[in-house]
C-alpha cells in the first residue's frame, strides 16, 4: 500500500495520472468487483460484514455495529449541512 500526502500539487498529479488510465485496462478487477457487488445486492449486510472481515480484518456484525446517539450527533456537527441535505434527499 502506498500512502501519499495530499498537497495541492500532488492532487493535480494524481488526478492527471488517473484520468489518463483507460477504463478498459482493468478487466480482472472489474470482474472481481462485479462479483462483490452482486453478492452485496443478494446478501446485503451479511456480505458487507464478510468482505469487511476478509479485506480489513474487522469482525463486525449487526450486533456490534451500532452507532450511538453521541456518535450520530458528532457526525452531524462535522458534516456540511448541504451534504446532509443531499444524502437525505437521495434516499427518496
N, C-alpha and C positions, 0 to 999 in steps of 0.2 A: 504494500500500500504506500502511496506517495502522499505526503502532506505538504500542502503549499500555503504560504502566507498570501492572502488575497489582497494585494495592493491594487490601486487603480491600473498601474502598468501591467501587472500580472493578469488582471481580469481581462484586459484588452487582448493580451497574447493568447490566453486560454480560449477566450471566445472566438478569436480569429481561427485558431487551430481546430476548434470543434466544428466551426462552420465549414471548414474545408473537407471534413470527413463525408464520405458518401454514405447515404443511408442503406445502400446495398452491400456494404462492406462487412456486415456482421450477421450472416445467416445463422451461424451456430448459436450465438447469443439470442437472436430473435426467436429461435425455436425453443430455447430453454425458457425465456420469458413468457412465451405463449403458453407453454405447459403450466407454468406457475399461475398465470392469470386465469386459465381455465379451472385449475384446482381451486383457486380462491373463489371464483364465481360459483362453483359447485358446492364447496365445503365451508365457505365463509370464514368465520373467526378460527375455526379449528385448523384450517390450512394456514392462516396467518401465524397462529401460535407455533405450528410445526416448522414453518420457514424461519421464524424468529429464532427458534432453538437451533436449527440447522446452520443458519448463516451468522447469527450473533451470539449463540451460546446462552441466550437468555431463556429461562424456563418460565414462560408466562402462561396464564390460563384465564378464563373468565373469572375465576375465584380470586386470583391475586393481581388482576389488572384493574384496579379500582382507582378512580380519580376522586380525591377528597374535595369537599366544598372549598377548602382553603386553596388547593391547587387550581381549581377552576377559577376562583376569584383572581388569583395571581395571574393566571393566563390572560384573562380578560383585561386586566390592568396593563399588561405588557404588549398587547397586540393593538395595532392601529384599528380604531373603530370602523373605518371604511372597509378594512379586510373582513372584520367580523360580519358586517352587513352583506358582503359578497358571499361569504360562506353560508350564512343563514338563508339567503335568497336562492342559492344554487340548489338547495335541497327540495325546492318546491316543484 
